[in-house]
Every structure is written in structure tokens, then in C-alpha cells.
Amino acid sequence: MIVIPAIDILENEIVRLTKGDFENVTYYRSTPFQQAQLYESHGFGMVHLVDLKGAKTGKFTALEIAKKIKAETKLKIEFGGGIRDVKTASELFASGIDYVIIGSLSIKNKKEFELIVKKNSPGKIVSAIDVENEKVKVTGWTEKTSVPVYSHIEYCLSLGVKKVLCTDISKDGMMVGLNMELYQNILNRFPEIELIASGGVRNIEDVKNLKQTNIYGVVIGKAIYENKIDLKELAEIAL
């Protein structure tokens, strides 16, 4: 299981939102680049970089930060936020981003999403599925849909996209534990996908328990920033 530390960026600062609420923001002292250096120094190989303002507005605000991390560290980056079309996805790949995270577009504009997958390797696309009561939400978690998480995974698989980042919105930023039932249900139905869990990790025991499910990976944010997890111990669990 890979462990991917998160760097959520708003106005060039590291933040965490509670349940995706832009009115409930916690700011942290470290800069995004300093945090990336810290993760690299502990042996992590990838960071989960999210442009929160980009996710809300559709315009990149953290791309220069991502470029600096790529240029001055050996970290791989999965980048999400603000990807609305083939042009913006291509801009990210041209900037050296390793994996592009696409969420809302795959629901709201399937034609454009399919063009991105066709133009680039499906293995470089991470389908972000933000879930509330097993239904997908979009546009920075501000819009509900009637799309079940399972049918959307089937759609992504039909295009060759196997990397799925699944966030339980009710757990995100709450540090109340992962929705293990949801992830196990997904793995039971789709054993072939590379499932990445996100939302709710509160301590190292949660990470160890998740690893027992043979899940592909996990994104961890707030538990790190609130010093609930020791980075050295976390790195020992990560592959």
C-alpha cells in the first residue's frame, strides 16, 4: 500500500477544509514547498496536491507551486483542482505533473473527460470520486448528483481508467476513522482497480487496518498536520 501525503493549497497556503466547507478552513504554518521537502526527506515518493481554489473556480492557482516541487524534488505529483478540459489537462502534463486527478468533469462533461483519457495514457488519470451516502458529489463537493459510486467506477473502468481516489465527504477532515465498509464494498466489486482511500484517517492504527484490506493506497492530510501521526512511523508502513 502506498501512502500519499496531502498538500491542499488555498491562496498559496496549506489548509484543510472540514467536509469540504470553504467557510471552515484551518491554515498551517509550513509552506507547500517546505512540506513537500519534509515528505521527501522521510522517504515518501509522491504527494497529493490539490488546488482548492482551482477546484471551485476552474482556474489554476497552484500550478507554479507544483512546478517548483517537480523541479526541486524527486517527488511524483498527483494534481487535482481546476481541470475542466483537454487544454488544462495537457498544460499539467506539459508541466511535468505525473498524474492528473479528475473529478467533476467525468460527471458533468463525459465527452471532454473521454477526450482527455484518449489523448493521454489512462494510467496517468486518477478518477476522483467524492461520495456522500454512496452518491457522487461534484464541483468542490458543492453539488449533489444521483450517480451511484459503483456505476461511476464501472464507467471509468470502461475507459481503461483504473486509478480511483475515493473520498467519503462525511469523514473528510473529521479524523473520525475511515469508511472501511465503503472501501471494502468497492474492492469486493472491483478487485482490478487501484483504489486510493481518502478522508477520515485519525491515527497510525487506521493506516495499519486499511493496509490489511490490500487497498492500493491512501491519502493522508489532517492527521499529519495535527501531529496525530508520526511521519517516520508512517513512512515505515508505506511501500
C-alpha positions in Angstrom: 0.0 0.0 0.0 1.3 3.4 -0.9 0.9 6.3 1.4 0.4 9.7 -0.3 0.6 12.8 2.0 -1.7 15.6 1.0 -0.9 19.2 0.4 -4.2 21.2 0.0 -3.5 24.7 -1.2 -5.6 27.9 -0.9 -4.1 31.3 -1.7 -0.6 29.7 -1.7 -1.0 28.4 1.8 -1.5 24.9 3.2 -5.0 24.4 4.5 -7.5 21.7 5.4 -11.2 22.0 4.9 -13.7 20.3 7.1 -16.1 18.3 5.0 -15.1 20.4 2.0 -16.5 23.6 3.6 -14.7 26.7 2.4 -16.1 28.5 5.4 -14.4 26.0 7.7 -10.7 26.4 6.9 -7.7 25.6 9.1 -4.4 27.2 8.0 -0.9 25.7 8.7 2.4 27.4 9.1 4.5 25.4 6.7 4.6 26.5 3.0 3.6 23.9 0.4 7.2 23.6 -0.9 8.6 23.2 2.7 6.0 20.5 3.3 6.9 18.7 0.1 10.6 18.8 1.1 9.7 17.3 4.5 7.8 14.4 2.9 10.7 13.7 0.6 13.1 13.7 3.5 11.1 11.0 5.1 11.2 8.8 2.0 7.7 9.4 0.6 7.7 9.2 -3.2 4.5 11.1 -4.1 2.4 14.0 -2.9 -1.3 14.6 -3.4 -1.5 18.3 -4.4 -4.9 19.9 -4.5 -5.6 23.4 -5.9 -8.7 24.2 -3.8 -9.5 27.5 -5.4 -8.9 25.9 -8.8 -11.5 23.2 -7.9 -14.0 25.9 -7.1 -13.3 28.3 -9.9 -11.9 26.2 -12.7 -8.7 28.3 -12.9 -5.3 27.1 -11.7 -3.8 29.0 -8.8 -1.2 26.4 -7.5 0.5 25.3 -10.7 3.7 27.3 -10.1 4.0 25.6 -6.7 3.6 22.2 -8.4 6.3 23.2 -10.9 8.7 24.2 -8.2 8.1 20.9 -6.3 8.8 18.9 -9.6 11.9 20.9 -10.4 13.5 20.9 -6.9 12.5 17.5 -5.5 12.2 13.9 -6.8 8.6 13.6 -5.7 5.9 12.5 -8.1 2.8 14.6 -8.0 -0.9 13.8 -8.4 -2.6 17.1 -9.0 -6.2 18.0 -8.8 -8.3 21.1 -9.0 -9.3 23.3 -12.0 -9.2 20.6 -14.7 -12.1 21.4 -16.9 -10.9 20.4 -20.4 -8.2 18.8 -22.6 -6.3 22.0 -22.7 -5.9 22.3 -19.0 -5.0 18.6 -18.6 -2.4 18.9 -21.3 -0.9 22.0 -19.6 -0.5 20.0 -16.4 1.2 17.1 -18.2 3.5 19.5 -20.1 4.5 21.0 -16.7 5.7 17.6 -15.6 2.8 16.5 -13.4 2.8 12.7 -13.2 -0.9 12.1 -12.5 -3.9 14.3 -13.1 -6.9 14.0 -10.8 -10.2 14.5 -12.5 -13.5 14.5 -10.6 -16.4 16.8 -11.6 -15.6 16.7 -15.3 -16.1 12.9 -15.5 -19.7 13.5 -14.4 -20.6 16.9 -15.9 -18.8 16.6 -19.3 -18.2 13.0 -20.2 -17.2 13.9 -23.8 -14.4 16.1 -22.6 -13.3 13.6 -20.0 -13.1 10.9 -22.6 -11.0 13.1 -24.9 -8.5 13.6 -22.0 -8.3 9.9 -21.5 -7.9 9.2 -25.2 -5.2 11.8 -25.7 -3.2 10.7 -22.6 -2.5 7.3 -21.1 -5.4 6.1 -18.9 -2.8 5.1 -16.4 -2.0 8.8 -15.8 -5.6 9.7 -14.9 -6.9 9.4 -11.4 -10.6 9.4 -11.2 -11.7 11.3 -8.1 -15.0 10.1 -6.7 -16.3 12.2 -3.8 -19.0 10.3 -2.1 -21.8 11.1 0.3 -24.2 8.3 1.2 -22.8 6.3 -1.8 -23.7 9.1 -4.3 -21.2 11.2 -6.1 -20.9 15.0 -5.4 -19.1 17.4 -7.7 -17.8 21.0 -8.0 -15.7 21.0 -4.9 -18.4 19.0 -3.1 -21.0 21.8 -3.6 -23.3 19.9 -5.9 -25.2 16.6 -5.4 -25.8 14.1 -8.1 -27.9 11.0 -8.3 -24.9 8.9 -9.7 -24.1 5.9 -7.5 -20.4 5.5 -6.8 -20.4 1.9 -8.2 -21.8 2.8 -11.6 -19.3 5.6 -11.9 -16.5 3.2 -11.2 -17.8 0.9 -13.9 -17.8 3.9 -16.4 -14.2 4.8 -15.6 -13.1 1.2 -16.0 -14.8 1.0 -19.4 -12.4 3.8 -20.5 -9.3 2.0 -19.0 -9.0 4.3 -16.0 -8.2 2.1 -13.0 -6.8 4.6 -10.5 -9.8 5.7 -8.3 -9.4 8.1 -5.5 -12.5 7.8 -3.3 -13.2 10.3 -0.6 -16.0 9.9 1.9 -17.1 13.5 2.4 -18.7 12.8 5.8 -15.3 11.7 7.1 -13.0 14.2 5.4 -11.2 16.4 7.8 -13.0 15.0 10.8 -10.4 12.4 11.9 -13.1 10.0 13.0 -11.9 7.0 11.1 -12.2 5.7 7.6 -15.4 4.4 6.0 -14.0 0.8 5.9 -17.3 -0.7 4.8 -17.4 1.5 1.7 -13.8 0.7 0.6 -14.3 -3.0 1.2 -17.5 -3.0 -0.8 -15.7 -1.3 -3.7 -12.8 -3.7 -3.6 -15.2 -6.7 -3.5 -17.0 -5.4 -6.6 -13.9 -4.2 -8.5 -10.8 -6.1 -7.4 -9.0 -4.9 -10.5 -8.9 -1.2 -9.7 -6.2 0.7 -7.9 -8.3 2.2 -5.1 -6.9 5.1 -3.1 -8.8 5.9 0.1 -9.2 9.4 1.4 -11.0 11.1 4.3 -11.0 10.3 8.0 -7.6 8.9 8.8 -7.0 9.7 12.5 -4.0 7.6 13.6 -1.5 5.0 12.6 -3.9 2.2 13.6 -6.3 3.4 10.9 -3.5 3.1 8.3 -2.5 -0.4 9.5 -6.1 -1.6 9.4 -6.5 -0.2 5.9 -3.4 -2.0 4.7 -5.0 -5.3 5.7 -7.6 -4.8 3.0 -5.0 -4.9 0.3 -6.0 -1.5 -0.9 -3.7 0.2 -3.4 -3.1 3.4 -1.5 -4.3 6.1 1.0 -4.1 9.9 1.1 -3.5 11.4 4.5 -3.7 15.1 5.4 -5.1 16.5 8.6 -3.8 13.7 10.8 -0.3 14.6 9.7 -0.8 18.4 10.2 -2.4 17.9 13.6 0.5 15.7 14.7 -1.7 12.7 15.2 0.6 10.5 13.1 4.4 10.4 13.3 5.9 10.7 9.8 8.7 8.3 10.5 6.3 5.6 11.6 4.0 6.3 8.7 6.9 6.1 6.2 7.8 2.6 7.5 4.3 1.4 6.6 4.4 2.9 3.1 5.9 1.0 0.3 
